[in-house]
C-alpha cells in the first residue's frame, strides 16, 4: 500500500513539521517513505508545502503530483491543489482560515476549525498537529499508536517543553 500526502499552507504554520512527523511515524512503523519540503523565499507568510509518501515498497519518487490525502491550511492552497487529489482521495480543510467548501464530490472532505481549536486550547501555534490528529483518525494509512515515539523524534531536546503540547494537539484533533 502506498499513500501520497500533500500538506500545504503558509510559511510559519508548521507545514514542514507536520510532514516530518508523518514521515517519522512511518519510519517507526517500518514503512518506506519520502519527505520533501518545499517553500517560497519568504521565511514566514510565504507559501509552503510538504510531500510525504508512505509505502510498503521502495518509494520511486518523492514528488507528489496526485495526492491521496491533501491537508490544506489556507485558501490559496485549497485553490491550487484541490483538483490534484485523486478521485476517492481525502481532503482535510482548516475551516477557520478557509471559508469556502470543496467543490468536488468524488473525494471525502473533513472540515476542522484547527486554528480556532488551537487558540481556544492555549496552543495557538499547533493547528498543524490538530489537523494531523484528525488525519490519523480518519485515514487508514497509519494509526494513532506510537504517537509519543513519533513526537519524540521530531521535537528536539532543545524544545522538550513542546512534547506534551504536541501530544495534546494530536489528541485534540483525533477526538474532534
C-alpha positions, 0 to 999 in steps of 0.5 A, spaced: 500 500 500 502 506 498 499 513 500 501 520 497 500 526 502 500 533 500 500 538 506 500 545 504 499 552 507 503 558 509 510 559 511 510 559 519 504 554 520 508 548 521 507 545 514 514 542 514 513 539 521 507 536 520 510 532 514 516 530 518 512 527 523 508 523 518 514 521 515 517 519 522 511 515 524 512 511 518 519 510 519 517 507 526 512 503 523 517 500 518 514 503 512 518 506 506 517 513 505 519 520 502 519 527 505 520 533 501 519 540 503 518 545 499 517 553 500 517 560 497 523 565 499 519 568 504 521 565 511 514 566 514 507 568 510 510 565 504 507 559 501 509 552 503 508 545 502 510 538 504 510 531 500 510 525 504 509 518 501 508 512 505 509 505 502 510 498 503 515 498 497 521 502 495 518 509 494 520 511 486 519 518 487 518 523 492 514 528 488 507 528 489 503 530 483 496 526 485 495 526 492 491 521 496 490 525 502 491 533 501 491 537 508 490 544 506 491 550 511 489 556 507 485 558 501 490 559 496 492 552 497 485 549 497 485 553 490 491 550 487 491 543 489 484 541 490 483 538 483 490 534 484 487 529 489 485 523 486 478 521 485 476 517 492 482 521 495 481 525 502 481 532 503 482 535 510 480 543 510 482 548 516 475 551 516 477 557 520 482 560 515 478 557 509 471 559 508 469 556 502 467 548 501 470 543 496 467 543 490 468 536 488 464 530 490 468 524 488 473 525 494 471 525 502 472 532 505 473 533 513 472 540 515 476 542 522 476 549 525 484 547 527 486 554 528 480 556 532 481 549 536 488 551 537 487 558 540 481 556 544 486 550 547 492 555 549 496 552 543 495 557 538 501 555 534 499 547 533 493 547 528 498 543 524 498 537 529 490 538 530 489 537 523 494 531 523 490 528 529 484 528 525 488 525 519 490 519 523 483 518 525 480 518 519 485 515 514 487 508 514 494 509 512 497 509 519 494 509 526 494 513 532 499 508 536 506 510 537 504 517 537 509 519 543 515 515 539 513 519 533 513 526 537 519 524 540 523 524 534 521 530 531 521 535 537 528 536 539 531 536 546 532 543 545 524 544 545 522 538 550 517 543 553 513 542 546 512 534 547 506 534 551 503 540 547 504 536 541 501 530 544 495 534 546 494 537 539 494 530 536 489 528 541 485 534 540 484 533 533 483 525 533 477 526 538 474 532 534 
